């Protein structure tokens, strides 16, 4: 398949050739085939079959190309995170700044990968004062709480979720049997919470919420995917501490 980046005119011609022309060409060839016999008819039928496959093949190629580009983009965002973690270990004096950079890359990477208005927030756990302090938020509307103080219902619910060591999914916070009955504001209806751990030390909580009930199902956001990001938040936060 040709490279779509070589110019807009070439791209327009390819779109025309693979999506617009085949249906019309099939009709014309079919009309011509009615007056033919033998090998010519067979050849025209084969040609129509090839033309019929052109649009779906073009769509498949575009989808594959898009996936490759998206994977390359995510790898480009993840690579510096690994470097920052390494620099935080070898240069402890730079850990505060590096951890901030890690969080600023992780949060939008996760939020953008989920789409549909999803929002990603990380709250660090202040064990001494028993509170959760917001470190970073990305995606969706602003206005998330700065902290969850000890004694609040939100803190108790999140503290319980953090101790599960598995993601806690809530399809609809308005469901009377919901695991979590709140989000971070702006009328969001579904939520995932997962404790951010570094080994056996609890570092905070990763919260993902979305506008509509069912936006954050296990099928769409697998447990392992949530765990990877929660672990990266937890390990990086431990480096700062």
Buried (B, 14 or more C-beta within 10 A) or exposed (E): EEEBEEEEEEBEEBBEEBEEBBEEBBEEBEEEBEEEEEEEBEEBBEBBEEBEEBBEEBEEBBEEBEEEEEEEEEEEBEEBBEEBBEBBEEEEEEBEBBBBBBBEBBBBBBBBBBEEBBBBBBBBBBEEEEBBBBBBBBBBBEEBBEBBBEEBEBBEBBBBBBEEEEBBBBBBBEEEEBBBBBBBBBEBBBBBBBBBBBEEEBBBBBBBBBBBBEBBEEEBBEEEBBBEBBBBBBBBBBBBE
